[in-house]
Structure formats: C-alpha cells, structure tokens
Amino acid sequence: MEKRVVITGMGVVSCLGNDINTFWENLKAGVCGIGMISEFPTDDLAVKIGGKIHDFHPEEFGMDKLFTRKQDHFTLFGMAAAWQAMQDSGLESGKNIDPFRLATYVGSGVGGLESVYRESGKLYEDPSGRWISPNLVPVMIGDTCAAQIAIKWQAMGSCIDPVTACASSTNSIGEAYRAIQHGYADAVISGGSEHVTIPIGLASFSNCRALSRESDPQHASLPFNADRGGFVMADGAGILILEEYEHAVARGAKIYAEVKGYGSTCDAFNATAPRPDGSTQARCITLALEEAGFDETKDCVYVNAHGTGTHLNDVTETLTYKKAFGDFAYKLHISSTKSMHGHMFGATGAAEAIATIMTLKEGIIPPTINLDHQDAECDLDYTPNKAVKADITLGLSDSFGFGGHNACLAFRKLSF
C-alpha cells in the first residue's frame, strides 16, 4: 500500500528574502528582487543584472566561520535553507526519526561553479598548479551540498543529488516523494541550491542567447510578455521536508500540504530547445494530474509556471497547458514568480514549489509582474501584475530544463 506524503518544513534563500515569510510576502506584493550586480566588475560583460543574495549571514543558520570559509556559496545557501526547514519541521535524527529512515535528495544544476572559476584563474597564472586548493574537489562537486546537509542533520538514509538543469530540485522533490510513497524513507530533506551569477555563468548563458540584456533590472524578467528577451539569472536555495503522513501525525508535526502527484518525462529532442509541439511536456503534467486525481468539474487549479521569459519556452509552455488541460487551460490560474525572483536554475523548482504550497495555504495567487504587453501567443490567465484571491484546491509547479528534462509536482491541502 502506497504511503501518503506531506510537507512538514520549508526554508528558502533568495533575492526576495532569506526566510519563508519575507519571500512569500514579497511575492504577494509583486516585489522584484532583481538588481544591478555590484559584487564584481561587470563593465565588460554584456549582462550586468541578476538576482543576488543580500544580507546573508551563514552564522545565523548554524554555520561556523571555518566551515563558511571552505565552502562554495551553493553549499552555504543550501545549508541555510535546510537549517530553516529542519527547524520548521521539528525533526531530530535519532530522537523522533530513525537516522537510517531520514534521507537527503538535494539537487544542483552546476554545483560549485564559483570554486572552479576561482581556482582556474590560479592555474592560468601558474600552470604548475601548485596554488590550486586541495579543497577544490570536495567543494565543487555537485553532491557536496546534499552531503553537507546529511552530515549536519545526521541523515543516514539515501543521499542523492539529481542533476537535471532547471528541473533539478523539482526532480529532487518528486523522487523524494516516491521514496517515501513506496516505503524507502520516513522523511526526506529535499530541494536544490545554486550559485550561478558569477562572470563565467553570466558570460556563458549570455553567449548562448538565453539571458535578458535589458538594462533596467526592474523590468528585465518578462515571462509571457511580447517584449521578453531571455531569462534573468539568480542565486538561491529552496528546501522542503517531505514526511510520511502517519509519521508526521504521530509526532504532532505541522503540515503545510500533501504531495499528491509527480510527473517526469524527457523531450528527447534538443540539448537546449524544448520540443516545439509541447507533447512531452504535456505528458509530464498529465502524469502528475492523473496521480493527483484532477477533476475539472470540482478543482480550482493554480500552476506556478516554468515561465522563463525566453521566446521559445513561453510559447511552448502555453501550448503545453492547452494540450494537458484542453479547454480547462483557460480556467487555470497561472503565474511565473521568476518575474520577481529570477531564474535560480537548479534551485528554482524548489523555491517555486514553496510558492505553490503557500498559494494553496493562503488562497492568494502571486502575480506575474511586468506583464504589461502580453504575447498574443501566450493567451492564458497569467495573473498579470497584481495578486488575486482564489480558493485553490490543486497546485502544480513545473520545471523544464536544458536537455529536455521535464518535471511537475502536484500539491493539495491536507484532507482526511
């Protein structure tokens, strides 16, 4: 018999705030967290904007100075979000959960790119390599964040680092859901973390024509807008605690929502472009809908869209919803919160899952800001500019990553 899976803790680090309440209040208010990059010179770079993390102090999240000095920021962001989520959940390994039944599924699209970039500079200056840090490998590999979280919280179950580009943390949560559903864990620390707004990250994505080159950071991330010109890179992390329902109830845990469905497919089409007919993306969504028991006669549905602000994604995503939902697509409440927090790459799915859960909880749809000139080909209700109230019964969060990775999560309020 399949187990029920609920969310009992959440944590976030983002350009909209480094805690759930600040993040959510800014989303509802339509605040844009994207700004000019001042942490390093951008004079020679084509892109000078991003969603940078501000007022981030690792010691506030249980990390000492020695640990902080050794780690890449993608690990520090993930550790901070995990600290919040574990504090929120009340789980304690060895006390109210068996350490071998607590797993860690935390993804990252690029891992410690910051560390590779820094240490590569040393090698160019001195090809002997004598100044390369011996700590480079254990801080740059993609599983480091997951591993450090597991160490911190003594999670001795499976520790897995899904790497599926923009879908990494959505897949992490989906696979964690399945692990609990089928009895392999009682709880999973799950989500993703990323630090990509560094010179090499900006230059590489810009040169493949993926990034917005808008000079005004407050009007640069333009999902579903006819004037869109690419996505805006951002840093951050999102972590959720998934827990088996009976285990959560037995210890009196607070429950945010229930995970009700998960879909995962591959476009099998192109390394960067989505399958243009939306068929594989739509199948991903319908898998999640079928598992969640979607009923178009009863459900009021919110979708946190992938909504990157690239021409191909937004048009294809609109077509995807029409294929997945049919005429019901025009009844959907949809928004792209990337218009406010930017694209956190491997961490973005987890942050958007959090936004979806909070939408379910409060009945408020966060807006797609800057949607003042909606593309005629993107003709669904993308919640332009201002939040709206709606009694949502089913929340979806989808992610479509480079390589054709598609993932979709479905959430409902807890029912008995």
VMD Tcl script that draws the C-alpha trace (Angstrom):
set ca {
  {0.00 0.00 0.00}
  {1.37 3.39 -1.02}
  {2.16 5.85 1.76}
  {0.81 9.40 1.95}
  {3.42 12.17 1.82}
  {3.14 15.61 3.41}
  {5.28 18.74 3.72}
  {6.29 19.50 7.32}
  {9.05 22.11 6.92}
  {10.32 24.68 4.40}
  {13.26 27.04 4.01}
  {14.43 29.46 1.34}
  {17.32 31.74 0.41}
  {16.56 34.15 -2.44}
  {16.89 37.69 -3.73}
  {13.39 38.23 -2.29}
  {14.40 37.23 1.22}
  {16.20 34.61 3.25}
  {13.20 33.18 5.07}
  {9.78 31.87 4.06}
  {7.74 34.78 5.40}
  {9.78 37.52 3.70}
  {9.94 35.55 0.43}
  {6.18 34.97 0.40}
  {5.18 38.49 1.43}
  {7.35 39.93 -1.36}
  {5.84 37.54 -3.90}
  {2.31 38.57 -2.95}
  {3.27 42.24 -3.13}
  {4.82 41.89 -6.59}
  {8.29 42.95 -5.42}
  {11.12 42.47 -7.90}
  {14.35 41.24 -6.30}
  {16.48 41.62 -9.43}
  {19.12 44.36 -9.38}
  {22.43 45.58 -10.76}
  {25.36 43.33 -9.87}
  {27.87 45.13 -7.66}
  {29.80 42.18 -6.17}
  {32.29 42.13 -9.08}
  {33.10 44.35 -12.10}
  {30.59 43.99 -14.94}
  {31.87 46.76 -17.24}
  {32.98 44.32 -19.94}
  {30.08 41.90 -19.56}
  {27.02 42.04 -21.80}
  {24.78 41.22 -18.82}
  {25.07 43.29 -15.65}
  {21.94 42.27 -13.74}
  {20.89 39.30 -11.63}
  {19.08 38.06 -8.58}
  {21.84 38.29 -5.98}
  {21.52 37.23 -2.34}
  {21.77 40.09 0.17}
  {22.13 40.26 3.95}
  {23.18 36.63 4.06}
  {25.00 35.67 7.25}
  {25.83 31.95 7.45}
  {26.33 32.06 11.22}
  {22.61 32.82 11.60}
  {21.95 29.37 10.12}
  {24.24 27.33 12.33}
  {27.47 27.53 10.29}
  {30.78 28.49 11.87}
  {33.45 30.66 10.22}
  {35.83 27.79 9.44}
  {33.11 25.87 7.60}
  {31.95 29.00 5.78}
  {35.45 29.87 4.53}
  {35.90 26.43 2.97}
  {32.57 26.08 1.14}
  {31.20 27.27 -2.18}
  {28.20 29.56 -1.88}
  {25.89 26.99 -3.43}
  {26.51 24.81 -0.39}
  {26.11 27.69 2.06}
  {22.77 28.68 0.53}
  {21.52 25.09 0.64}
  {22.69 24.61 4.22}
  {20.87 27.80 5.27}
  {17.61 26.71 3.62}
  {17.94 23.23 5.15}
  {18.53 24.73 8.61}
  {15.31 26.72 8.29}
  {13.36 23.71 7.02}
  {14.60 21.37 9.73}
  {13.92 23.92 12.47}
  {10.46 24.42 10.99}
  {9.74 20.69 10.86}
  {10.96 19.80 14.34}
  {12.63 16.61 13.09}
  {15.65 15.43 15.07}
  {17.64 12.47 13.81}
  {17.91 9.78 16.47}
  {15.17 11.36 18.59}
  {11.95 11.45 16.63}
  {13.18 9.74 13.46}
  {15.46 6.80 12.77}
  {18.66 8.22 11.17}
  {18.55 5.49 8.50}
  {14.98 6.49 7.61}
  {15.94 10.15 7.05}
  {17.21 10.73 3.50}
  {18.61 13.70 1.58}
  {17.67 14.49 -2.03}
  {19.15 17.88 -2.89}
  {19.97 18.82 -6.48}
  {22.08 21.45 -8.22}
  {22.40 22.26 -11.88}
  {26.07 23.30 -11.88}
  {27.37 22.72 -8.34}
  {30.43 24.65 -7.25}
  {30.96 26.73 -10.39}
  {32.22 29.62 -8.27}
  {35.07 27.48 -6.91}
  {36.02 26.11 -10.33}
  {36.11 29.64 -11.77}
  {38.29 30.96 -8.93}
  {40.77 28.09 -8.94}
  {41.01 28.02 -12.75}
  {42.24 31.62 -12.58}
  {45.12 30.46 -10.40}
  {46.07 27.80 -12.94}
  {46.21 30.34 -15.75}
  {48.58 32.45 -13.68}
  {50.77 29.49 -12.71}
  {50.38 26.39 -14.93}
  {52.26 24.26 -12.40}
  {49.03 24.08 -10.39}
  {50.86 24.48 -7.09}
  {48.38 27.08 -5.85}
  {45.25 25.10 -6.61}
  {43.33 24.45 -3.42}
  {43.37 20.81 -2.25}
  {39.83 21.52 -1.12}
  {38.61 22.19 -4.68}
  {37.18 18.76 -5.47}
  {35.16 18.26 -2.27}
  {33.62 21.75 -2.54}
  {32.89 21.90 -6.28}
  {31.29 18.53 -6.99}
  {27.52 18.71 -7.29}
  {26.76 16.36 -4.41}
  {28.59 18.50 -1.83}
  {25.53 20.45 -0.72}
  {23.47 17.29 -0.25}
  {26.33 15.60 1.58}
  {26.94 18.52 3.94}
  {23.23 18.71 4.74}
  {23.20 14.99 5.52}
  {26.25 15.38 7.77}
  {24.76 18.34 9.61}
  {21.44 16.64 10.27}
  {22.75 13.05 10.59}
  {20.54 11.84 7.75}
  {21.88 8.34 7.15}
  {19.38 7.20 4.54}
  {19.95 7.69 0.81}
  {21.80 10.87 -0.16}
  {21.17 11.74 -3.80}
  {21.98 14.76 -5.98}
  {19.72 14.92 -9.05}
  {21.30 16.99 -11.84}
  {18.66 17.86 -14.42}
  {19.47 21.51 -15.13}
  {16.50 23.78 -14.38}
  {14.43 20.79 -13.26}
  {16.97 19.56 -10.67}
  {15.12 20.48 -7.50}
  {11.70 19.61 -8.90}
  {13.02 16.15 -9.72}
  {14.64 16.01 -6.27}
  {11.29 16.61 -4.57}
  {9.46 14.25 -6.91}
  {11.91 11.41 -6.35}
  {11.84 12.07 -2.59}
  {8.06 11.80 -2.75}
  {8.34 8.42 -4.45}
  {10.93 7.19 -1.93}
  {8.52 7.86 0.94}
  {5.46 6.75 -1.01}
  {6.99 3.33 -1.60}
  {8.40 2.90 1.88}
  {12.11 3.59 1.44}
  {12.21 6.54 3.86}
  {10.11 8.18 6.56}
  {11.30 11.70 5.72}
  {13.50 13.37 3.12}
  {15.32 16.71 3.19}
  {14.76 17.76 -0.41}
  {15.19 20.65 -2.82}
  {18.06 22.41 -4.53}
  {20.70 25.10 -4.35}
  {22.58 27.22 -6.88}
  {25.15 29.99 -7.23}
  {25.47 30.98 -10.87}
  {25.58 34.80 -11.04}
  {29.35 34.96 -11.44}
  {31.25 36.23 -14.51}
  {31.62 32.86 -16.24}
  {27.98 31.99 -15.60}
  {26.72 35.29 -16.97}
  {29.04 35.18 -20.00}
  {28.25 31.60 -20.97}
  {24.47 31.89 -20.73}
  {24.57 35.28 -22.43}
  {26.61 33.95 -25.34}
  {24.08 31.19 -25.95}
  {21.46 33.94 -26.22}
  {19.49 32.78 -23.20}
  {19.73 35.90 -21.00}
  {17.89 39.18 -20.99}
  {20.17 42.12 -21.80}
  {17.71 44.68 -20.51}
  {19.48 47.49 -18.68}
  {16.64 48.13 -16.24}
  {16.75 45.27 -13.71}
  {13.22 46.00 -12.50}
  {11.85 45.38 -15.99}
  {14.11 42.60 -17.26}
  {12.44 39.31 -16.33}
  {9.39 39.36 -18.61}
  {7.65 35.97 -18.77}
  {4.83 35.79 -21.32}
  {5.44 39.42 -22.30}
  {5.75 40.17 -26.01}
  {8.84 42.26 -25.19}
  {10.71 39.43 -23.42}
  {14.32 38.84 -24.34}
  {15.54 35.98 -22.15}
  {15.72 34.96 -18.52}
  {17.50 36.64 -15.63}
  {19.95 34.52 -13.66}
  {19.59 34.35 -9.90}
  {21.11 32.59 -6.92}
  {19.39 30.83 -4.05}
  {18.12 27.66 -2.46}
  {14.86 26.03 -1.50}
  {14.49 23.06 0.84}
  {11.35 21.18 1.83}
  {10.89 18.42 4.38}
  {8.78 15.62 2.95}
  {7.45 13.19 5.52}
  {5.28 10.10 5.64}
  {1.84 11.18 6.85}
  {1.44 8.76 9.76}
  {4.97 9.52 10.97}
  {4.22 13.24 10.91}
  {0.90 12.84 12.72}
  {2.42 10.59 15.38}
  {4.89 13.27 16.42}
  {2.38 16.14 16.16}
  {4.05 17.87 13.22}
  {2.69 20.96 11.50}
  {1.58 20.06 7.97}
  {1.62 22.59 5.12}
  {0.23 20.45 2.30}
  {0.13 16.97 0.85}
  {2.16 15.90 -2.16}
  {-0.35 14.24 -4.47}
  {1.39 13.74 -7.80}
  {4.62 13.79 -9.76}
  {5.39 13.57 -13.46}
  {8.76 13.27 -15.17}
  {9.49 12.98 -18.90}
  {12.20 13.85 -21.40}
  {11.75 15.79 -24.63}
  {14.43 13.61 -26.31}
  {14.67 16.43 -28.84}
  {17.41 19.02 -28.34}
  {20.09 19.97 -25.80}
  {18.66 23.46 -25.21}
  {15.39 23.94 -27.10}
  {12.08 22.48 -25.89}
  {10.12 20.05 -28.06}
  {8.08 22.60 -30.04}
  {4.75 20.76 -30.05}
  {4.69 20.57 -26.23}
  {3.72 16.87 -26.29}
  {6.37 15.53 -23.90}
  {5.96 18.48 -21.53}
  {2.18 17.96 -21.54}
  {2.63 14.26 -20.76}
  {4.72 15.22 -17.73}
  {1.86 17.39 -16.44}
  {-0.86 14.83 -17.15}
  {1.09 12.19 -15.20}
  {1.02 14.47 -12.15}
  {-2.65 15.34 -12.73}
  {-3.72 11.71 -13.02}
  {-1.94 10.78 -9.79}
  {-3.44 13.80 -8.01}
  {-6.98 12.87 -9.07}
  {-7.64 16.06 -11.06}
  {-11.36 16.68 -11.60}
  {-12.18 19.60 -13.88}
  {-15.74 19.77 -12.51}
  {-14.51 20.38 -8.96}
  {-10.91 21.61 -8.97}
  {-9.66 25.19 -8.95}
  {-6.08 24.91 -10.21}
  {-3.01 27.09 -9.77}
  {0.11 26.50 -11.84}
  {3.46 28.01 -10.96}
  {4.83 28.11 -14.49}
  {8.38 27.50 -15.58}
  {7.89 30.86 -17.31}
  {11.48 31.84 -18.05}
  {10.91 34.80 -20.34}
  {12.58 33.21 -23.36}
  {10.59 33.27 -26.59}
  {10.64 29.51 -27.16}
  {9.80 28.48 -23.60}
  {6.83 30.75 -23.05}
  {5.11 29.95 -26.35}
  {5.75 26.22 -25.98}
  {4.64 26.26 -22.35}
  {1.34 27.89 -23.30}
  {0.81 25.18 -25.91}
  {1.74 22.58 -23.28}
  {-1.04 23.69 -20.93}
  {-3.56 23.57 -23.74}
  {-2.50 20.03 -24.62}
  {-2.52 18.88 -20.99}
  {-5.79 20.53 -19.92}
  {-7.77 21.04 -23.11}
  {-10.40 23.77 -22.77}
  {-9.81 23.83 -19.00}
  {-6.50 25.60 -19.71}
  {-8.44 28.85 -19.96}
  {-9.73 28.33 -16.39}
  {-6.26 27.90 -14.91}
  {-4.70 30.44 -12.58}
  {-1.06 30.65 -13.73}
  {1.86 32.84 -12.78}
  {5.61 32.94 -13.22}
  {7.26 34.02 -9.99}
  {10.54 34.17 -11.95}
  {9.35 37.63 -12.92}
  {10.25 38.56 -9.32}
  {12.99 36.19 -8.13}
  {14.65 35.42 -11.46}
  {15.78 32.00 -12.61}
  {17.62 30.12 -9.85}
  {18.43 27.32 -12.28}
  {18.71 24.07 -10.26}
  {17.15 25.67 -7.16}
  {14.24 27.36 -8.87}
  {11.84 24.39 -8.78}
  {12.09 24.11 -5.00}
  {11.52 27.83 -4.48}
  {8.52 27.66 -6.80}
  {7.16 24.59 -5.03}
  {7.26 26.63 -1.83}
  {5.38 29.45 -3.58}
  {2.80 26.92 -4.81}
  {2.28 25.49 -1.33}
  {1.85 28.97 0.15}
  {-0.66 29.77 -2.61}
  {-2.68 26.70 -1.61}
  {-2.41 27.60 2.07}
  {-3.49 31.25 1.78}
  {-5.60 31.28 -1.36}
  {-3.62 34.12 -2.92}
  {-2.17 33.84 -6.45}
  {1.18 35.67 -6.72}
  {1.36 37.75 -9.89}
  {3.49 37.69 -13.00}
  {4.85 41.22 -12.74}
  {5.83 43.34 -15.74}
  {3.12 41.67 -17.80}
  {2.01 44.89 -19.43}
  {2.18 43.68 -23.04}
  {1.09 40.03 -23.04}
  {2.17 37.99 -26.06}
  {-0.84 37.09 -28.20}
  {0.50 33.52 -28.44}
  {0.53 33.32 -24.62}
  {-3.20 33.86 -24.21}
  {-3.92 32.12 -20.88}
  {-4.54 33.76 -17.50}
  {-1.01 34.51 -16.32}
  {-2.16 36.71 -13.40}
  {-0.75 40.00 -14.69}
  {0.88 42.43 -12.28}
  {-1.27 42.01 -9.17}
  {-2.03 39.12 -6.84}
  {-5.58 37.77 -6.85}
  {-7.56 35.70 -4.37}
  {-8.81 32.24 -5.33}
  {-9.83 29.13 -3.42}
  {-7.23 26.84 -4.94}
  {-7.75 23.09 -4.47}
  {-4.84 21.81 -6.59}
  {-1.44 23.43 -7.01}
  {1.08 22.48 -9.69}
  {4.72 23.51 -10.05}
  {6.52 22.59 -13.25}
  {10.10 22.87 -14.49}
  {11.52 22.32 -17.97}
  {15.32 22.09 -18.11}
  {18.08 22.15 -20.70}
  {18.48 18.62 -22.03}
  {14.72 18.22 -22.27}
  {14.17 17.39 -18.60}
  {10.52 17.92 -17.63}
  {9.17 17.63 -14.08}
  {5.86 18.53 -12.45}
  {4.71 18.38 -8.82}
  {1.10 18.38 -7.63}
  {0.01 19.52 -4.14}
  {-3.29 19.62 -2.29}
  {-4.41 20.83 1.11}
  {-4.38 18.00 3.61}
  {-7.65 16.04 3.63}
  {-8.71 13.20 5.90}
}
mol new
graphics top color blue
foreach p $ca { graphics top sphere $p radius 0.5 }
foreach p [lrange $ca 0 end-1] q [lrange $ca 1 end] { graphics top cylinder $p $q radius 0.2 }
display resetview
